Amino acid sequence: MRLARAAKNPESYQLGPRVLEQGEELPLLLPARLTPSKATDCLHVVALSAEGVQFLLNVPSSDDTANDITLVSRAGLIELVNCGEPDASFADLSIGMLSPRGVVALVSYIDQKPAASAMKWLPARAAGKEATQRMLEHRAGLGSLNERLKRLERRASFQGADRTEQKSISPQDLESGELLIGFDPGCHEVQLVIEADRTRLDVLDLNPELVWVDTGELAARNLSSSPSPTFRVCSAVARIARFAFDVSPSYRKAMLFRAHFPWPAGIPSNWATRARDQMALALFRRHLPSLLSLPSQSWIGNSSSTSLLVSVTPRSCYLALVATSHGSINDVSLSVASESRLVADTSLDDVGASAAFCISQATSVKIDVDARGADVVWILGVWAVSSGPLHSDFS
């Protein structure tokens, strides 16, 4: 990226590009080398997307008595600079997607005072003065319940769903804000479609979540303020989840729309169910291609930082997936250094981390896995693929 080259620092750190759906949150785990060591050091964190994409950068407060800081992108750019003493809050940064979908990349590096703004290298991203905020008198219409369901049917068919289902939510379940949903083996997209009194603003505050009944673990959640929240889950076995959402007297009618997608091929059936679910969800949510064969290489590791030197074939493309099979996990980071490129990803909400890369002439790549948590066991697989969306093509 032009910004990374402008930093002129071999220790600069790049993450992504990463595809995020609306409501997804991506933790940003900056390496320890990006800690200001001198008073003249300035840490730059620049998050970049397309100019029309809107996202958030969440900065937790290092003081328990102060509120967290949330920065909103302008022209697809957020820049955060910290000079002098290191700020502990920078260790827990995260990006949240506001747009329906967007690709976000991160560049972080140490520079010297005076700190030059990213606008020096990206002048087209200067958005100018911010307009005075105005409240809209009327909200845009969502269309009738039937119209919205028809749109969901068309989208599911286009995305390759093998079947769909529409179920009316009973008045009792709508009043209690809780119902049980059974999931067959495969991947599922579940959407709650509500018809409500549009004069009530609290219709957007659903705060929905899916919890597996057998383990009590969170299956999926939606952080967006949407009248039609969407969940994506994958399960290698049949399971039941409890779907809970906040109730409101403005709800008149609700439907549950479900689209079922086949279980992705290429994930070994003898791997732990939890790891298989995470890898399938990584492929499903990030719209990566189905795997046509079993992994060419695989490894098992635990809660630590692990570096692997992996043999590859020149003029070929690969996909690496890592997921946890056991333990209480905080996050798992995966990075692949191939030739002059670095591809990195971080797991989120029990979704496996993935990295796609292509090789020109090299015969080996370096793969790093960093797992944080208690009693963590992870599984890493590397698949040879012929084509597909490659993260490295964006850098």
C-alpha positions in Angstrom: 0.0 0.0 0.0 1.2 3.5 -0.7 0.8 4.5 3.0 2.9 1.6 4.2 5.7 2.5 1.7 5.5 6.1 2.7 6.1 5.1 6.3 9.6 3.8 5.2 9.6 1.5 8.1 10.3 -2.2 7.7 8.7 -2.8 11.1 5.3 -1.4 9.9 2.4 -3.8 10.5 -0.4 -4.5 8.0 -3.7 -6.4 8.6 -6.1 -7.4 6.0 -7.8 -6.5 3.8 -10.6 -8.1 5.8 -14.2 -8.4 4.6 -16.6 -7.4 7.4 -20.4 -7.7 7.4 -22.6 -5.1 9.1 -22.3 -5.4 12.8 -19.1 -7.4 12.8 -16.3 -6.3 15.1 -12.6 -7.0 14.4 -10.1 -6.9 17.2 -6.8 -5.2 16.3 -3.9 -6.9 18.0 -0.9 -4.7 17.5 2.5 -6.4 17.9 4.7 -5.4 20.8 7.3 -3.8 18.5 4.8 -1.0 17.8 5.2 0.5 21.3 6.7 4.0 21.5 10.0 3.7 23.3 11.0 7.4 23.2 9.3 10.7 23.8 9.7 11.5 20.1 8.1 8.3 18.9 4.5 8.5 17.4 2.4 5.4 16.9 0.1 5.7 13.8 -2.9 3.5 13.4 -4.6 4.0 10.0 -7.7 2.0 9.0 -8.6 2.3 5.4 -11.6 1.2 3.2 -13.4 2.3 0.1 -14.5 6.0 0.3 -18.2 5.0 0.5 -17.7 2.5 3.4 -18.5 3.6 6.9 -17.0 1.9 10.0 -16.0 2.6 13.6 -12.7 2.4 15.5 -13.3 1.7 19.2 -10.7 2.9 21.6 -11.2 1.6 25.2 -10.4 4.0 28.0 -7.3 3.2 30.0 -9.1 4.9 32.9 -12.0 3.0 34.5 -13.7 6.3 35.3 -13.7 7.6 31.7 -15.8 6.6 28.8 -14.5 4.7 25.8 -13.9 6.7 22.6 -15.5 5.8 19.3 -14.2 7.3 16.0 -16.3 7.2 12.9 -14.7 6.9 9.4 -14.8 9.8 7.0 -14.2 9.1 3.3 -13.3 5.5 4.3 -10.4 6.5 6.6 -9.7 6.7 10.3 -6.3 7.8 11.6 -5.2 7.5 15.3 -1.9 8.9 16.5 -0.3 8.4 20.0 3.0 10.2 20.7 5.3 9.8 23.7 4.3 7.4 26.5 2.6 4.2 25.3 -1.2 4.1 25.9 -2.5 0.8 27.3 -5.8 1.3 25.6 -4.2 0.8 22.2 -3.8 -2.9 23.0 -7.6 -3.4 22.8 -8.6 -1.5 19.6 -11.4 -2.9 17.5 -13.1 -2.0 14.2 -16.9 -2.2 13.8 -18.6 -2.2 10.4 -21.6 0.2 9.9 -22.1 -0.3 6.2 -23.8 -3.5 4.9 -20.4 -4.9 3.9 -17.0 -3.5 3.4 -13.3 -4.4 3.1 -11.1 -2.8 5.7 -7.3 -2.8 5.8 -5.0 -1.6 8.7 -1.5 -0.1 8.6 0.3 0.7 11.8 3.8 2.1 12.2 6.2 4.2 14.3 7.1 7.6 13.1 9.0 10.6 14.6 7.6 13.9 15.7 6.2 16.0 14.2 3.6 13.3 13.2 2.6 13.7 9.5 -1.0 13.0 8.8 -2.1 10.1 6.5 -3.6 12.9 4.3 -0.1 13.7 3.2 -0.1 10.5 1.1 -3.9 10.2 0.6 -5.0 13.7 -0.1 -8.2 12.4 -1.9 -9.4 11.2 1.5 -9.6 14.7 3.0 -13.3 15.0 3.6 -13.3 18.7 4.6 -15.4 20.2 7.4 -18.1 18.0 8.8 -21.6 19.2 8.1 -23.9 20.1 11.0 -25.9 17.0 12.1 -29.5 17.1 11.3 -32.3 14.7 12.2 -34.4 13.2 9.5 -38.0 13.9 9.9 -39.1 10.5 8.4 -37.3 7.2 8.2 -37.0 5.4 4.9 -39.6 2.8 4.4 -38.6 -0.9 4.6 -41.4 -2.2 2.4 -44.1 -4.6 3.4 -43.4 -7.9 5.2 -44.1 -9.9 2.0 -41.9 -7.7 -0.1 -39.0 -8.1 2.3 -39.4 -11.9 2.4 -39.4 -12.0 -1.4 -36.1 -10.1 -1.5 -34.6 -12.5 1.0 -35.8 -15.5 -1.2 -34.1 -14.0 -4.3 -30.9 -13.2 -2.4 -30.7 -16.7 -0.9 -31.2 -18.3 -4.4 -28.5 -16.1 -5.9 -26.1 -17.1 -3.1 -26.6 -20.8 -3.7 -29.0 -21.8 -0.9 -30.4 -25.3 -1.4 -33.6 -24.6 0.5 -35.3 -21.8 2.4 -38.0 -21.7 5.1 -40.4 -19.0 6.4 -41.9 -19.4 9.8 -44.4 -17.1 11.5 -43.4 -16.3 15.1 -46.4 -16.9 17.5 -47.7 -13.9 19.5 -46.5 -15.7 22.7 -42.9 -16.0 21.4 -43.0 -12.4 20.1 -44.2 -11.2 23.5 -41.6 -13.3 25.4 -38.8 -12.5 23.0 -37.5 -16.0 23.0 -37.9 -19.1 20.8 -36.0 -22.3 20.0 -34.6 -23.0 16.5 -33.4 -26.4 15.3 -30.4 -26.5 12.9 -29.6 -29.3 10.5 -26.0 -30.0 9.6 -24.7 -27.3 7.2 -24.5 -23.5 7.2 -27.5 -21.3 7.9 -28.5 -17.7 7.4 -31.3 -16.7 9.8 -33.1 -13.4 9.6 -35.7 -12.0 11.9 -38.2 -9.9 9.9 -40.4 -7.7 12.0 -43.4 -5.6 11.1 -43.7 -2.8 13.6 -45.1 0.6 14.3 -42.6 2.9 12.5 -43.5 5.8 14.8 -41.6 4.0 17.6 -37.8 4.4 17.5 -37.1 1.5 19.8 -38.0 -0.9 17.0 -34.2 -0.9 16.1 -33.0 -1.9 19.5 -33.5 -5.7 19.2 -30.1 -6.8 20.7 -30.6 -10.3 19.4 -28.4 -13.4 20.1 -28.3 -17.1 19.4 -27.1 -19.5 22.2 -26.6 -23.2 21.8 -28.9 -25.1 24.2 -26.5 -28.0 24.8 -23.5 -26.0 25.9 -24.8 -22.5 26.7 -22.2 -21.0 24.4 -22.9 -18.0 22.2 -23.7 -19.3 18.6 -24.0 -15.8 17.0 -24.9 -12.2 17.7 -25.8 -9.2 15.7 -24.4 -5.8 16.9 -26.2 -3.7 14.3 -29.2 -1.5 14.9 -31.4 -3.1 12.3 -35.1 -4.0 12.1 -34.1 -7.2 10.3 -31.0 -8.7 12.1 -29.1 -11.5 10.3 -27.2 -14.4 11.9 -24.9 -16.8 10.1 -24.0 -20.2 11.8 -22.5 -23.5 10.7 -22.8 -26.8 12.4 -21.4 -30.2 11.5 -24.1 -31.9 13.5 -27.8 -31.2 14.3 -28.2 -28.8 17.2 -30.8 -26.6 18.9 -30.3 -22.9 19.7 -32.2 -20.4 21.8 -33.0 -17.2 19.9 -33.5 -14.2 22.2 -34.3 -10.6 21.4 -35.7 -7.5 23.2 -39.4 -7.1 23.0 -41.4 -4.0 22.2 -45.1 -3.1 22.2 -44.5 -1.7 18.7 -44.1 -5.2 17.2 -47.2 -6.2 15.3 -46.0 -9.4 13.4 -42.7 -11.2 12.9 -41.4 -13.9 10.6 -38.3 -16.0 10.8 -36.6 -16.5 7.5 -33.9 -19.2 7.1 -31.7 -20.2 4.2 -29.8 -23.5 4.3 -26.5 -23.9 2.5 -24.6 -27.2 2.0 -21.8 -28.1 4.4 -18.5 -27.0 2.7 -16.4 -29.7 1.3 -12.7 -30.2 2.1 -12.8 -30.0 5.9 -11.7 -33.4 7.4 -14.6 -35.2 9.1 -12.3 -36.6 11.8 -11.3 -33.1 13.1 -13.0 -31.8 16.3 -16.6 -30.6 15.7 -15.9 -27.2 17.2 -12.9 -26.6 14.9 -14.9 -27.8 11.9 -17.8 -25.4 12.7 -15.4 -22.5 13.0 -13.7 -23.2 9.7 -17.0 -23.7 7.9 -18.2 -20.4 9.3 -15.1 -18.6 8.2 -15.6 -19.9 4.6 -19.3 -19.0 4.7 -19.2 -15.6 6.2 -16.2 -14.4 4.2 -17.6 -15.7 1.0 -14.4 -17.8 0.3 -14.5 -20.6 -2.3 -15.5 -24.1 -1.3 -12.5 -26.4 -0.8 -12.2 -29.0 -3.5 -9.9 -31.4 -1.6 -8.6 -32.2 1.9 -5.8 -30.1 3.3 -2.4 -30.8 1.9 -0.8 -30.1 5.4 -2.2 -29.7 8.9 -0.9 -29.1 12.5 -2.1 -29.0 16.1 -0.9 -26.5 18.6 -1.8 -24.9 22.0 -2.0 -21.5 23.7 1.2 -19.9 22.6 2.9 -18.2 19.7 4.0 -20.8 17.1 6.0 -20.2 13.9 6.0 -22.8 11.1 8.1 -23.0 7.9 5.7 -24.6 5.4 6.8 -26.0 2.0 4.8 -24.7 -1.0 4.9 -25.2 -4.8 5.8 -22.2 -6.9 3.1 -20.7 -9.1 0.3 -21.9 -6.9 -2.3 -20.5 -4.5 -3.2 -21.6 -1.0 -5.8 -21.1 1.7 -4.8 -21.4 5.4 -7.5 -21.8 8.1 -7.0 -22.0 11.9 -9.7 -22.8 14.5 -9.8 -23.9 18.1 -10.9 -27.4 19.1 -10.7 -27.0 22.9 -10.3 -24.4 25.7 -11.5 -20.9 26.6 -10.3 -18.8 23.8 -9.9 -15.0 23.7 -8.6 -14.8 20.1 -6.4 -16.6 17.6 -4.3 -14.6 15.1 -3.0 -16.1 11.8 -0.3 -14.5 9.6 1.4 -15.8 6.5 4.7 -14.2 5.2 5.0 -15.2 1.5 7.8 -13.7 -0.5 7.4 -9.9 0.0 3.8 -10.0 1.3 2.2 -10.4 4.7 -1.4 -11.6 5.1 -2.9 -11.6 8.5 -6.3 -12.3 10.1 -7.8 -12.6 13.6 -10.6 -14.9 14.8 -13.9 -13.3 15.9 -16.9 -14.7 17.7 -15.8 -18.3 17.2 -15.1 -17.9 13.5 -11.8 -19.4 12.3 -9.1 -17.1 11.0 -8.2 -17.4 7.4 -5.4 -16.3 5.0 -5.3 -16.7 1.2 -2.0 -16.3 -0.6 -0.4 -17.0 -4.0 3.2 -18.0 -4.6 5.3 -16.9 -7.5 8.8 -18.5 -7.1 9.2 -19.3 -3.4 9.3 -22.9 -2.1 8.4 -22.1 1.5 6.4 -19.6 3.5 6.4 -18.7 7.2 3.1 -19.2 9.1 2.6 -17.7 12.6 -0.3 -18.7 14.9 -0.8 -16.7 18.1 -3.5 -18.2 20.4 -4.5 -16.5 23.6 -6.7 -18.2 26.3 -6.8 -21.0 28.8 -6.1 -24.6 27.8 -6.4 -23.8 24.1 -5.9 -26.4 21.4 -6.0 -25.2 17.8 -5.9 -26.9 14.4 -4.3 -25.4 11.3 -4.9 -26.6 7.8 -3.4 -25.5 4.5 -5.3 -26.2 1.3 -4.0 -25.9 -2.3 -6.6 -23.9 -4.3 -6.8 -23.1 -8.0 -8.6 -19.7 -7.8 -10.6 -17.5 -5.5 -10.6 -14.1 -3.8 -7.1 -13.6 -2.4 -6.3 -11.2 0.4 -2.9 -10.6 -1.0 -4.3 -9.2 -4.2 -5.5 -6.2 -2.3 -2.1 -5.1 -0.9 
